[in-house]
Amino acid sequence: MQKLMIQTKHSTYPIYVGDCLASLNPFIQKASQVVVITDQTVYDLHYAQLKEYLPSESPVFVIKPGESSKSISNYYEIQTFLIEHQVDRRGLVLAFGGGVVGDLAGFVSATYMRGIDFIQIPTTLLAHDSAIGGKVAINHELGKNLIGAFYPPLAVIYHLDFLKTLSDKEWRSGFAEMLKHGFIANDDLLTKLMSYPSLEPLKHPSFSPILIDSLKVKQVIVEADEFEKGQRAFLNFGHTFGHAVELVYPSLSHGEAVAIGMAFALFVSQEKLFLQVDLMKYLNTLVKLNYPILLEEEKIETYLNYMDHDKKNDRQLIRFVLLDDKQSPCLVSLTREETKRYVKQFLKWMNDRRL
């Protein structure tokens, strides 16, 4: 087991990585009551293992898997569930699942009785990114994560044994966020990841140090900018267009959509900032690892409509994280017309290469 510490001006909390479920014990002992929020898939696969560490009377709220569960209705139902179980301010919520569960359970915790403790117990590779940093939210029909807060967890318990049951789709989703960390901050990490011939090396114990390297990128950025007033925004690399793609194609996982979004961000970085990057090498990596690349010219207006409502926008301009050099991210705001032009050029570039 390895331990990292997140230390910001306003909060300090540990991240345990490895065989680490026993790390829950001191937190549970201090809580008046423990409530588990999870999804049906994680409950069926892993709850029996978690249950060994819980008080016998711990209530469990189970949601449907998938992004649609980050809804106002689920948020309200869980608040009602906590009230009915008389959870007080010393209660502890365990967010047991992937990024959807973490976001939803975290926002519930941030607002129930003006805030109670919660612990992130991520069960996916993708959640190695989302579980750290305290960004919690639910979705609105006009966009992702538009209703939320910054609310750090009491701890992050990243028990790697849970990853063994992930589908290749889930491995791809988390791998994309690791690629993001490489693009914005760690060239050695990026080189290692892009050298993988398949997803299989991710499932080997030797992958753990590389995962730690990715976690450290997030750690450094969150510690420097907890509330996304500056460099933390760089963690949104690939997300502006990626979120739009994700909303248009529900069959894509979050990371699969972000992988497409990063291709677009690299393309715009080339065109606008003259970044020297081998975009085809990146796209060939996606193809090699069986990432679906879903883009349609007739959906351009739909992509733009979603980007118009992106929470990162600034004064009605669409804001992107681009690269002006290797591992040198910057914020660039574009008008809707500029964005539309780049999307058209990108789709033509992709079509010309039959991608």
C-alpha positions in Angstrom: 0.0 0.0 0.0 1.1 3.5 -0.8 -0.1 6.8 0.7 -0.2 10.2 -0.8 -1.3 13.4 1.1 -3.3 16.1 -0.5 -2.5 19.4 1.3 -4.2 22.6 0.2 -4.8 25.9 2.1 -8.3 24.6 3.2 -8.1 20.9 3.5 -5.7 17.9 4.0 -6.6 14.3 3.3 -4.9 11.0 2.5 -5.0 8.9 -0.6 -4.4 5.2 0.0 -3.5 3.1 -3.0 -3.2 -0.7 -3.1 -4.5 -3.3 -0.7 -6.0 -0.6 1.6 -9.7 -1.3 2.6 -8.5 -1.6 6.3 -7.6 2.1 6.1 -11.4 2.7 6.5 -11.4 1.6 10.1 -10.3 4.7 12.0 -12.7 6.9 10.0 -15.6 4.5 10.6 -14.9 4.4 14.3 -15.3 8.2 14.6 -18.6 8.3 12.7 -22.0 8.2 14.3 -23.4 6.3 11.3 -22.1 5.0 8.0 -24.1 5.2 4.8 -23.0 3.6 1.5 -24.0 5.0 -1.9 -23.2 2.8 -4.8 -24.5 1.5 -8.1 -26.0 -1.8 -8.9 -23.0 -3.2 -10.8 -20.5 -2.3 -8.0 -23.0 -3.6 -5.4 -23.3 -7.0 -7.1 -19.5 -7.3 -7.7 -17.9 -5.8 -4.6 -20.2 -4.9 -1.8 -19.6 -8.2 0.0 -15.9 -7.3 0.3 -16.6 -3.8 1.6 -19.3 -5.1 4.0 -16.6 -6.8 6.1 -15.4 -3.4 7.2 -18.7 -1.8 7.9 -20.9 -1.6 11.0 -23.7 -4.2 10.7 -26.5 -1.6 10.5 -25.0 0.5 7.7 -27.8 1.5 5.2 -27.0 1.2 1.4 -28.5 3.3 -1.4 -28.1 1.7 -4.8 -28.5 3.7 -8.1 -28.6 2.5 -11.7 -25.1 2.5 -13.4 -24.5 5.3 -15.8 -24.2 9.1 -16.3 -28.0 9.5 -16.2 -28.0 8.8 -12.5 -26.3 12.1 -11.8 -29.7 13.7 -11.7 -31.8 16.0 -9.5 -34.2 13.2 -8.8 -31.6 10.8 -7.5 -30.0 13.7 -5.5 -33.4 14.4 -3.9 -34.1 10.7 -3.2 -30.8 10.2 -1.5 -31.3 13.3 0.7 -34.7 11.8 1.7 -33.0 8.5 2.4 -30.5 10.1 4.8 -33.2 12.0 6.6 -35.4 8.9 7.0 -32.4 7.0 8.4 -31.8 9.9 10.8 -28.2 10.5 9.7 -26.8 13.4 11.8 -23.9 15.7 11.2 -21.4 13.2 12.4 -22.5 10.7 9.8 -20.2 9.4 7.1 -21.0 8.7 3.5 -19.0 6.2 1.5 -19.0 6.9 -2.2 -18.4 3.4 -3.4 -18.1 3.2 -7.2 -16.9 5.1 -10.2 -17.0 8.8 -11.1 -20.8 8.9 -11.3 -21.2 7.6 -7.8 -18.4 9.8 -6.5 -19.8 13.0 -8.0 -23.4 12.3 -6.8 -22.5 11.1 -3.3 -20.1 13.9 -2.9 -22.6 16.5 -3.8 -25.2 14.9 -1.5 -22.6 15.0 1.3 -21.7 18.7 0.5 -25.3 19.8 0.9 -26.9 17.4 3.5 -27.2 19.4 6.8 -24.8 21.9 5.2 -22.1 19.3 4.8 -21.2 15.9 6.3 -18.0 13.8 5.8 -17.6 11.5 2.9 -14.9 9.1 1.7 -14.2 8.3 -1.9 -13.8 4.5 -2.6 -13.2 4.5 -6.3 -13.7 1.2 -8.2 -12.7 2.3 -11.7 -9.5 3.5 -13.3 -11.3 6.7 -14.4 -12.1 7.6 -10.8 -8.4 7.8 -10.0 -8.9 11.3 -11.5 -12.4 12.3 -10.3 -12.0 11.0 -6.7 -9.2 13.5 -6.0 -9.7 17.2 -5.6 -13.2 17.7 -4.2 -15.2 18.5 -7.4 -18.7 17.1 -6.9 -21.7 17.7 -9.0 -24.9 16.5 -10.7 -25.9 17.1 -14.3 -28.6 19.4 -15.9 -30.3 18.5 -19.1 -28.3 21.4 -20.7 -24.9 20.2 -19.7 -22.7 18.0 -17.5 -21.8 19.0 -13.9 -23.5 22.3 -14.0 -24.9 21.9 -10.4 -22.1 21.2 -7.9 -19.5 22.3 -5.4 -15.9 22.0 -4.3 -16.1 19.7 -1.3 -13.0 17.6 -0.5 -13.4 14.0 0.8 -12.2 12.9 4.2 -10.0 10.4 2.4 -9.6 8.4 -0.8 -9.4 4.6 -0.5 -8.2 3.3 -3.8 -8.3 -0.5 -3.3 -6.8 -1.8 -6.6 -8.4 -5.2 -6.3 -11.7 -3.7 -7.4 -10.2 -2.9 -10.8 -9.9 -6.6 -11.7 -13.6 -6.7 -12.8 -13.4 -3.7 -15.2 -14.4 -4.1 -18.8 -12.1 -2.9 -21.6 -14.4 0.0 -22.1 -13.9 1.1 -18.5 -10.1 0.6 -18.8 -10.1 2.8 -21.9 -12.1 5.4 -20.0 -9.6 5.8 -17.2 -6.6 5.4 -19.6 -7.7 8.5 -21.4 -7.5 10.6 -18.2 -4.0 9.3 -17.7 -3.1 10.4 -21.2 -4.5 13.8 -20.3 -2.2 14.0 -17.3 0.7 13.1 -19.6 -0.2 15.7 -22.2 -0.4 18.6 -19.7 2.3 17.7 -17.2 4.5 14.6 -17.7 6.1 13.7 -21.0 7.6 10.5 -19.6 4.2 9.3 -18.5 2.7 10.1 -21.9 5.5 8.2 -23.7 5.0 5.1 -21.6 1.2 5.1 -22.0 1.4 5.6 -25.8 3.9 2.7 -26.1 1.3 0.2 -24.8 0.4 -2.3 -27.6 -2.9 -3.1 -25.9 -4.8 -2.6 -22.6 -3.3 -5.8 -21.0 -0.3 -4.0 -19.4 -2.8 -1.9 -17.4 -4.1 -5.1 -15.7 -0.7 -6.2 -14.4 0.6 -5.3 -10.9 3.6 -3.5 -12.5 1.2 -0.8 -13.7 0.7 0.5 -10.2 3.8 2.9 -10.2 2.6 4.4 -13.5 -0.8 4.9 -11.9 0.9 6.7 -9.0 2.7 9.0 -11.4 -0.7 9.9 -12.9 -2.2 10.6 -9.4 0.8 12.8 -8.6 0.0 15.1 -11.6 -3.5 15.6 -10.1 -2.1 16.0 -6.6 0.3 18.8 -7.6 -2.3 20.8 -9.5 -5.0 20.5 -6.9 -2.7 21.5 -4.1 -1.7 24.6 -6.0 -5.2 25.6 -7.1 -8.0 23.9 -5.1 -10.9 26.0 -6.4 -9.9 26.1 -10.1 -9.0 29.8 -10.2 -5.9 29.1 -12.3 -3.9 26.1 -13.3 -6.5 23.5 -12.2 -8.5 24.4 -15.2 -5.8 22.7 -17.2 -7.2 19.4 -16.0 -10.1 20.1 -18.4 -7.8 19.4 -21.4 -10.0 17.6 -23.9 -13.2 18.1 -21.9 -14.9 21.1 -23.7 -15.5 19.2 -26.9 -15.3 15.9 -25.1 -18.3 16.7 -22.9 -20.3 17.7 -26.0 -19.4 14.4 -27.8 -20.3 12.5 -24.6 -23.8 14.1 -24.5 -24.4 13.4 -28.2 -23.3 9.8 -28.0 -24.5 8.1 -24.8 -22.8 4.9 -25.8 -19.4 6.4 -25.2 -17.9 6.4 -21.7 -16.6 9.7 -20.3 -13.0 8.8 -21.1 -13.7 7.6 -24.6 -15.4 11.0 -25.3 -12.5 12.9 -23.7 -10.1 11.0 -25.9 -11.9 12.5 -28.9 -11.9 15.9 -27.2 -8.1 15.7 -26.7 -7.7 15.0 -30.4 -9.7 18.1 -31.2 -7.7 20.2 -28.7 -4.4 19.0 -30.2 -5.7 19.9 -33.7 -6.7 23.4 -32.6 -3.4 23.8 -30.8 -1.7 23.0 -34.0 -3.7 25.4 -36.1 -4.0 28.3 -33.7 -0.8 28.0 -31.5 1.5 26.2 -33.9 2.0 23.3 -31.6 4.4 20.7 -32.9 2.7 17.4 -32.2 2.3 14.1 -34.0 -1.5 14.0 -34.0 -1.6 10.9 -36.1 0.5 9.0 -33.6 -2.0 9.9 -30.9 -5.0 8.9 -33.1 -3.2 5.6 -34.0 -2.9 4.9 -30.3 -6.6 5.3 -29.9 -7.3 3.0 -32.9 -4.8 0.5 -31.5 -6.6 0.4 -28.2 -10.0 0.1 -29.9 -11.4 3.6 -28.9 -14.6 4.3 -30.8 -14.2 7.6 -32.8 -17.8 8.8 -33.3 -18.1 12.1 -35.1 -20.6 13.3 -37.7 -20.7 16.5 -39.7 -24.5 16.8 -39.4 -24.1 17.0 -35.6 -21.9 20.1 -35.6 -24.6 22.4 -34.4 -25.5 20.0 -31.7 -21.9 19.9 -30.5 -21.8 23.7 -30.5 -25.1 24.0 -28.6 -23.7 21.8 -25.8 -20.4 23.7 -25.8 -22.3 27.0 -25.5 -23.5 25.8 -22.1 -20.2 24.5 -20.9 -19.5 25.6 -17.3 -15.9 26.6 -18.2 -17.0 29.3 -20.6 -16.0 32.9 -20.0 -18.2 35.9 -21.0 -20.1 33.8 -23.5 -16.9 32.7 -25.2 -16.2 28.9 -25.4 -13.1 28.2 -23.4 -10.6 25.5 -24.3 -7.5 24.1 -22.7 -4.9 24.0 -25.5 -1.1 23.4 -25.6 1.3 26.0 -26.8 4.2 23.6 -26.3 4.7 20.1 -24.9 3.3 20.0 -21.3 2.5 23.7 -21.5 -1.3 24.1 -21.3 -3.0 27.4 -21.6 -6.6 28.7 -21.7 -8.0 30.0 -25.0 -11.4 31.5 -25.5 -13.1 31.2 -28.9 -16.2 32.7 -30.3 -18.9 30.3 -31.5 -18.0 31.0 -35.1 -14.3 30.3 -34.5 -15.2 27.1 -32.8 -17.5 26.0 -35.6 -14.8 26.7 -38.1 -12.3 24.5 -36.2 -14.8 21.7 -35.7 -15.5 21.7 -39.5 -11.7 21.7 -40.3 -11.1 18.9 -37.7 -13.9 16.7 -39.1 -12.6 17.2 -42.7 -9.0 16.4 -41.5 -10.3 13.2 -39.8 -12.4 12.2 -42.8 -9.5 12.7 -45.2 -7.6 10.2 -43.1 -10.6 7.9 -42.9 -10.8 8.1 -39.1 
